């Protein structure tokens, strides 16, 4: 691993600089076109110059090929995702853009933050112009995100209204020990036993903690107690329960984010489709 301050001294920032490195810097011993990326002692990160393009590598393994830098000063991502060290290197190379992993935006994303914000989901083959990080003419993509369809979700809740009344009655009438024991049915089927299925959700919301001083206590992040805060536990469990129902019934509509636009974080899923015409 390189020294932290060395990250900010990494060249190049353009293809012209790569050509200059190939002309003025001695390649690594035993090679004819492998050049250092930053400090020479960190040979695991390097440039392989190939005339009309250069390949940026981090490491000497199958997924070490990170970027391809073309002679029109565009960059092409050679992986669909990167580990933390690679992301750090990408941030240094592509400053003022930065790369980060964000599951709510579909995985790794690159964002240019200047007077104009450009955000793109990273996929193998994504190609951007270094000047302004706009999409290269050979590449197109569509980023879509899922949101709950209000009409469909309202209809689904209506279908479950009577069963939720029954579930609530059982839940409020049971003591904590009963709820804990019945929640152990990990293979409960929704249609066969809705209440047992619901209790599995309760168990995810409230983690049973036998080390609490109060017998049969339940502990969550907010420390809600199964006996004294039953209503709150039920409310949160219902919310999570319906999230499962939405997923099982595909109660969503898909919206397009737009090229170069950040995908809204409060989504239920992301899908990226792309076309590459080299």
PEQUIFEN-V497575 format. One record per backbone hydrogen bond with DSSP energy under -1.0 kcal/mol. NH is the residue of the N-H (numbers start at 1). CO is the residue of the C=O. E is the energy in kcal/mol with one decimal. If there is no record, write none. Layout:
# PEQUIFEN-V497575
<<NH CO E> <NH CO E>>
This chain:
# PEQUIFEN-V497575
<<7 4 -1.2> <9 6 -1.8> <10 7 -1.1> <18 14 -1.3> <19 15 -2.4> <20 16 -1.9> <21 17 -2.3> <22 18 -2.3> <23 19 -1.3> <24 20 -2.1> <25 21 -2.6> <28 34 -3.0> <31 28 -2.0> <35 47 -3.2> <37 45 -1.1> <42 39 -1.4> <43 41 -1.3> <45 42 -1.5> <46 57 -1.7> <47 35 -3.0> <48 55 -2.5> <49 33 -2.4> <50 53 -2.5> <52 50 -1.6> <54 69 -2.1> <55 48 -2.5> <56 67 -2.8> <57 46 -2.7> <58 64 -2.2> <59 44 -5.4> <64 61 -1.9> <66 56 -2.5> <67 56 -1.3> <68 76 -2.2> <69 54 -3.5> <70 74 -2.8> <71 52 -1.6> <73 70 -1.6> <75 128 -2.8> <76 68 -2.5> <77 126 -2.8> <78 66 -2.7> <87 83 -2.6> <88 84 -2.2> <89 85 -1.9> <90 86 -2.7> <91 87 -2.4> <92 88 -1.7> <93 89 -2.4> <94 90 -2.8> <97 94 -2.7> <98 111 -2.3> <100 109 -2.1> <102 107 -2.5> <105 102 -2.0> <106 103 -1.4> <107 102 -2.1> <109 100 -2.8> <110 120 -2.5> <111 98 -2.5> <112 118 -3.1> <113 96 -1.1> <118 112 -1.5> <119 260 -1.6> <120 110 -2.5> <122 108 -2.8> <125 77 -3.0> <126 123 -2.4> <128 75 -2.4> <129 134 -2.6> <130 73 -2.2> <133 129 -2.7> <136 127 -2.6> <139 136 -2.1> <140 275 -2.4> <142 273 -3.1> <144 271 -2.5> <145 255 -2.5> <146 269 -2.4> <147 253 -2.4> <149 251 -1.7> <153 149 -2.9> <154 150 -2.1> <155 151 -1.8> <156 152 -2.1> <157 153 -2.3> <158 154 -1.8> <159 155 -1.9> <160 156 -1.3> <164 160 -2.5> <165 161 -1.5> <166 162 -1.7> <167 163 -2.5> <168 164 -2.5> <169 165 -2.0> <170 166 -2.2> <171 167 -2.6> <172 168 -2.7> <173 169 -1.4> <174 170 -1.2> <179 175 -2.2> <180 176 -2.5> <181 177 -2.4> <182 178 -2.7> <183 179 -1.6> <184 181 -1.2> <185 182 -1.2> <186 184 -2.0> <188 185 -1.4> <193 189 -2.6> <197 193 -2.1> <198 194 -2.3> <199 195 -2.2> <200 196 -1.2> <201 197 -1.1> <202 198 -2.0> <203 199 -2.2> <204 200 -1.2> <205 201 -1.9> <206 202 -3.1> <207 219 -1.3> <209 217 -1.2> <212 209 -1.5> <217 214 -1.4> <219 207 -2.2> <223 220 -1.4> <229 225 -2.7> <233 229 -2.1> <234 230 -2.6> <235 231 -2.4> <236 232 -2.2> <237 233 -2.2> <238 234 -2.6> <239 235 -1.7> <240 236 -1.9> <241 237 -2.7> <242 238 -2.4> <243 239 -1.1> <244 240 -1.6> <245 241 -1.8> <246 242 -2.6> <247 243 -1.9> <248 244 -2.5> <249 245 -2.1> <251 246 -2.2> <252 250 -1.7> <253 147 -2.6> <255 145 -2.7> <257 143 -3.0> <261 258 -1.8> <267 265 -2.1> <268 146 -2.6> <271 144 -2.3> <273 142 -2.2> <275 140 -3.0> <277 138 -3.3>>
